[in-house]
């Protein structure tokens, strides 16, 4: 059975222009690198509004889009797809992270 990667819960994500870091839109319409601070859309209409807000706040990011997430009983959110789990975890090599900080 295929996974439904669309999901009911969604967050807005993009990559920051200055350093390419993955960011998420929070409730104050600010881009944050912390998934736990992302504004979560809980239905389709809220997701549409969230994406519109993300596009309106896109001066410092590249191509905002929605990411399907799940939420556990403690309120922790996690992306559904492996690709988005990797993106949310951040850079995977310390050397690459050091270089991105150096040029930021």
N, CA, C and O of each residue as an XYZ file, in Angstrom:
416
protein
N       0.850     -1.189      0.000
C       0.000      0.000      0.000
C       0.887      1.241      0.000
O       1.811      1.336      0.808
N       0.625      2.178     -0.879
C       1.426      3.396     -0.987
C       1.089      4.357      0.154
O      -0.053      4.451      0.602
N       2.124      5.062      0.604
C       1.932      6.071      1.636
C       1.262      7.297      1.035
O       1.538      7.679     -0.102
N       0.376      7.909      1.816
C      -0.208      9.173      1.404
C       0.740     10.268      1.865
O       0.719     10.655      3.033
N       1.574     10.774      0.956
C       2.547     11.782      1.329
C       1.986     13.192      1.271
O       2.710     14.160      1.504
N       0.729     13.311      0.970
C       0.094     14.626      1.001
C      -0.242     14.968      2.444
O       0.079     16.063      2.906
N      -0.873     14.066      3.154
C      -1.162     14.248      4.573
C      -2.199     15.311      4.856
O      -2.490     16.159      4.012
N      -2.754     15.257      6.054
C      -3.725     16.257      6.488
C      -3.030     17.474      7.079
O      -3.521     18.596      6.956
N      -1.879     17.253      7.723
C      -1.123     18.338      8.337
C       0.017     18.738      7.413
O       0.700     17.888      6.842
N       0.214     20.065      7.272
C       1.276     20.531      6.388
C       1.947     21.769      6.961
O       1.335     22.547      7.694
N       3.219     21.936      6.611
C       3.978     23.137      6.947
C       4.547     23.704      5.651
O       4.664     22.991      4.654
N       4.898     24.981      5.668
C       5.522     25.607      4.500
C       7.030     25.569      4.674
O       7.548     25.872      5.749
N       7.725     25.199      3.621
C       9.178     25.106      3.653
C       9.770     25.766      2.416
O       9.091     25.952      1.406
N      11.045     26.115      2.514
C      11.787     26.703      1.395
C      13.263     26.606      1.741
O      13.632     26.039      2.769
N      14.100     27.161      0.882
C      15.522     27.274      1.174
C      15.868     28.752      1.240
O      15.464     29.540      0.385
N      16.624     29.115      2.269
C      17.034     30.505      2.463
C      18.028     30.911      1.377
O      18.936     30.147      1.049
N      17.860     32.102      0.823
C      18.720     32.572     -0.261
C      20.181     32.749      0.156
O      21.081     32.400     -0.608
N      20.432     33.281      1.345
C      21.804     33.629      1.719
C      22.715     32.432      1.930
O      23.922     32.524      1.707
N      22.141     31.289      2.366
C      23.002     30.145      2.668
C      22.437     28.798      2.240
O      23.086     27.771      2.440
N      21.249     28.782      1.658
C      20.658     27.538      1.174
C      20.048     26.662      2.246
O      19.566     25.571      1.943
N      20.055     27.110      3.499
C      19.513     26.312      4.596
C      18.003     26.119      4.442
O      17.299     26.994      3.938
N      17.531     24.973      4.879
C      16.100     24.673      4.875
C      15.437     25.491      5.964
O      15.923     25.536      7.094
N      14.331     26.136      5.633
C      13.597     26.946      6.604
C      12.107     26.635      6.516
O      11.622     26.097      5.521
N      11.399     26.988      7.581
C       9.966     26.742      7.696
C       9.292     28.033      8.139
O       9.866     28.798      8.915
N       8.082     28.282      7.653
C       7.348     29.491      8.010
C       6.672     29.288      9.362
O       5.983     28.290      9.572
N       6.870     30.244     10.287
C       6.230     30.137     11.602
C       4.940     30.956     11.633
O       4.573     31.580     10.637
N       4.261     30.952     12.764
C       2.964     31.624     12.884
C       3.072     33.139     12.739
O       2.085     33.797     12.410
N       4.260     33.704     12.979
C       4.474     35.145     12.852
C       4.934     35.523     11.437
O       5.368     36.652     11.210
N       4.840     34.583     10.483
C       5.258     34.787      9.093
C       6.750     35.078      8.980
O       7.178     35.842      8.114
N       7.531     34.468      9.854
C       8.989     34.556      9.816
C       9.536     33.197      9.424
O       8.945     32.171      9.760
N      10.657     33.175      8.717
C      11.281     31.922      8.329
C      12.219     31.474      9.436
O      13.065     32.248      9.885
N      12.076     30.231      9.882
C      12.898     29.662     10.942
C      13.522     28.353     10.459
O      12.946     27.649      9.630
N      14.697     28.039     10.982
C      15.322     26.768     10.602
C      14.874     25.623     11.506
O      15.379     24.506     11.393
N      13.936     25.898     12.395
C      13.455     24.875     13.335
C      12.060     24.392     12.957
O      11.095     25.155     12.978
N      11.975     23.115     12.611
C      10.692     22.515     12.240
C       9.686     22.609     13.385
O       8.493     22.790     13.144
N      10.152     22.489     14.612
C       9.232     22.528     15.750
C       8.566     23.886     15.941
O       7.606     23.995     16.704
N       9.048     24.905     15.274
C       8.442     26.239     15.355
C       7.563     26.556     14.148
O       6.974     27.635     14.076
N       7.473     25.634     13.211
C       6.693     25.861     11.988
C       5.202     25.960     12.300
O       4.695     25.281     13.192
N       4.516     26.810     11.557
C       3.064     26.923     11.640
C       2.480     25.720     10.909
O       2.830     25.465      9.757
N       1.599     24.984     11.563
C       1.027     23.760     10.994
C      -0.383     24.031     10.490
O      -1.250     24.468     11.246
N      -0.603     23.766      9.202
C      -1.943     23.836      8.615
C      -2.624     22.498      8.869
O      -2.055     21.446      8.579
N      -3.832     22.533      9.406
C      -4.504     21.307      9.824
C      -5.612     20.851      8.877
O      -6.246     19.822      9.113
N      -5.846     21.601      7.820
C      -6.808     21.177      6.803
C      -6.418     21.812      5.471
O      -5.485     22.612      5.400
N      -7.140     21.447      4.426
C      -6.780     21.882      3.076
C      -6.846     23.399      2.902
O      -5.956     23.996      2.295
N      -7.893     24.017      3.432
C      -8.030     25.479      3.302
C      -6.916     26.196      4.058
O      -6.359     27.177      3.563
N      -6.593     25.712      5.248
C      -5.503     26.315      6.026
C      -4.172     26.139      5.299
O      -3.316     27.023      5.343
N      -3.999     25.009      4.639
C      -2.767     24.769      3.874
C      -2.660     25.743      2.707
O      -1.576     26.252      2.422
N      -3.768     26.005      2.036
C      -3.764     26.971      0.933
C      -3.386     28.355      1.431
O      -2.595     29.051      0.795
N      -3.951     28.762      2.570
C      -3.623     30.070      3.160
C      -2.156     30.123      3.582
O      -1.485     31.138      3.388
N      -1.661     29.024      4.160
C      -0.272     28.968      4.588
C       0.665     29.128      3.394
O       1.648     29.864      3.475
N       0.375     28.459      2.307
C       1.211     28.571      1.113
C       1.162     29.991      0.542
O       2.181     30.510      0.088
N      -0.004     30.613      0.564
C      -0.114     32.000      0.107
C       0.749     32.917      0.968
O       1.453     33.778      0.440
N       0.702     32.741      2.299
C       1.538     33.543      3.210
C       3.012     33.296      2.932
O       3.813     34.230      2.925
N       3.369     32.034      2.702
C       4.771     31.698      2.434
C       5.242     32.374      1.151
O       6.353     32.901      1.101
N       4.422     32.365      0.133
C       4.795     33.018     -1.129
C       4.900     34.529     -0.960
O       5.739     35.169     -1.595
N       4.049     35.105     -0.102
C       4.108     36.546      0.161
C       5.377     36.922      0.926
O       5.861     38.048      0.813
N       5.910     35.992      1.696
C       7.120     36.228      2.494
C       8.344     35.605      1.829
O       9.275     35.184      2.515
N       8.346     35.547      0.507
C       9.398     34.801     -0.188
C      10.573     35.656     -0.666
O      11.356     35.196     -1.497
N      10.717     36.877     -0.171
C      11.823     37.738     -0.609
C      13.184     37.173     -0.200
O      14.188     37.460     -0.853
N      13.234     36.384      0.858
C      14.517     35.870      1.357
C      14.684     34.371      1.169
O      15.654     33.786      1.650
N      13.736     33.744      0.468
C      13.787     32.295      0.266
C      13.526     31.945     -1.194
O      13.110     32.791     -1.986
N      13.778     30.689     -1.532
C      13.553     30.188     -2.884
C      12.360     29.234     -2.887
O      12.333     28.264     -2.129
N      11.385     29.511     -3.734
C      10.286     28.605     -4.058
C       9.635     27.885     -2.868
O       9.832     26.681     -2.706
N       8.866     28.595     -2.036
C       8.175     27.943     -0.916
C       7.200     26.865     -1.401
O       6.594     26.990     -2.465
N       7.064     25.813     -0.605
C       6.135     24.730     -0.929
C       5.641     24.094      0.365
O       6.189     24.348      1.437
N       4.611     23.270      0.260
C       4.041     22.601      1.435
C       4.689     21.239      1.645
O       5.017     20.532      0.692
N       4.866     20.889      2.913
C       5.437     19.605      3.303
C       4.428     18.901      4.209
O       3.990     19.467      5.211
N       4.064     17.683      3.863
C       3.160     16.885      4.697
C       3.902     16.411      5.940
O       5.026     15.918      5.855
N       3.262     16.566      7.089
C       3.867     16.165      8.360
C       2.878     15.355      9.188
O       1.676     15.343      8.924
N       3.416     14.680     10.193
C       2.595     14.014     11.195
C       2.874     14.680     12.531
O       3.888     15.356     12.705
N       1.964     14.480     13.467
C       2.132     15.037     14.810
C       1.874     13.929     15.818
O       0.863     13.232     15.739
N       2.797     13.768     16.772
C       2.591     12.735     17.785
C       1.804     13.308     18.961
O       1.443     14.485     18.952
N       1.540     12.491     19.959
C       0.754     12.883     21.117
C       1.350     14.022     21.917
O       0.632     14.738     22.616
N       2.672     14.194     21.818
C       3.357     15.265     22.546
C       3.438     16.550     21.723
O       4.010     17.541     22.177
N       2.874     16.540     20.526
C       2.877     17.720     19.691
C       4.104     17.881     18.808
O       4.257     18.909     18.148
N       4.980     16.883     18.784
C       6.165     16.936     17.912
C       5.739     16.622     16.481
O       4.969     15.694     16.233
N       6.252     17.410     15.556
C       5.922     17.174     14.152
C       7.132     16.603     13.427
O       8.283     16.899     13.748
N       6.823     15.771     12.432
C       7.865     15.127     11.634
C       7.351     14.983     10.211
O       6.197     14.607     10.004
N       8.191     15.276      9.233
C       7.775     15.104      7.833
C       7.432     13.647      7.530
O       7.974     12.730      8.149
N       6.528     13.444      6.575
C       6.144     12.094      6.172
C       7.152     11.459      5.225
O       7.442     10.268      5.341
N       7.690     12.237      4.289
C       8.582     11.653      3.284
C      10.025     11.614      3.770
O      10.450     12.452      4.564
N      10.757     10.642      3.288
C      12.174     10.520      3.639
C      12.948     11.752      3.180
O      13.805     12.254      3.906
N      12.655     12.229      2.002
C      13.334     13.425      1.485
C      13.188     14.594      2.450
O      14.166     15.274      2.760
N      11.975     14.825      2.922
C      11.740     15.952      3.819
C      12.313     15.707      5.212
O      12.699     16.658      5.892
N      12.376     14.449      5.647
C      13.040     14.142      6.920
C      14.513     14.521      6.842
O      15.071     15.081      7.785
N      15.133     14.211      5.712
C      16.548     14.548      5.515
C      16.716     16.065      5.461
O      17.628     16.605      6.086
N      15.855     16.752      4.728
C      15.940     18.217      4.647
C      15.776     18.844      6.023
O      16.516     19.764      6.372
N      14.813     18.361      6.814
C      14.548     18.934      8.134
C      15.684     18.682      9.118
O      15.894     19.469     10.041
N      16.419     17.582      8.923
C      17.518     17.255      9.832
C      18.716     18.175      9.631
O      19.587     18.246     10.498
N      18.773     18.872      8.516
C      19.871     19.800      8.269
C      20.991     19.152      7.492
O      20.852     18.040      6.982
N      22.104     19.858      7.407
C      23.247     19.368      6.641
C      23.749     18.057      7.219
O      23.768     17.869      8.436
N      24.149     17.164      6.351
C      24.545     15.830      6.794
C      26.042     15.658      6.974
O      26.478     14.651      7.532
N      26.835     16.606      6.522
C      28.281     16.500      6.688
C      28.796     17.740      7.411
O      28.480     18.862      7.017
N      29.591     17.546      8.471
C      30.118     18.665      9.250
C      30.927     19.619      8.374
O      30.863     20.832      8.574
N      31.682     19.104      7.417
C      32.500     19.960      6.556
C      31.626     20.888      5.723
O      31.952     22.062      5.542
N      30.519     20.361      5.217
C      29.611     21.188      4.423
C      28.991     22.257      5.313
O      28.851     23.407      4.896
N      28.620     21.888      6.529
C      28.036     22.847      7.468
C      29.032     23.955      7.784
O      28.656     25.125      7.839
N      30.293     23.603      7.992
C      31.304     24.605      8.291
C      31.467     25.572      7.130
O      31.621     26.774      7.346
N      31.435     25.070      5.906
C      31.549     25.920      4.730
C      30.345     26.861      4.607
O      30.502     28.030      4.257
N      29.145     26.348      4.894
C      27.960     27.213      4.760
C      28.004     28.332      5.787
O      27.572     29.446      5.490
N      28.509     28.072      6.980
C      28.632     29.105      8.005
C      29.691     30.113      7.582
O      29.517     31.316      7.779
N      30.773     29.638      7.008
C      31.864     30.503      6.586
C      31.415     31.526      5.555
O      31.887     32.663      5.562
N      30.512     31.135      4.672
C      30.073     32.037      3.612
C      28.784     32.783      3.956
O      28.325     33.596      3.153
N      28.199     32.541      5.097
C      26.918     33.185      5.457
C      27.115     34.634      5.847
O      26.149     35.322      6.176
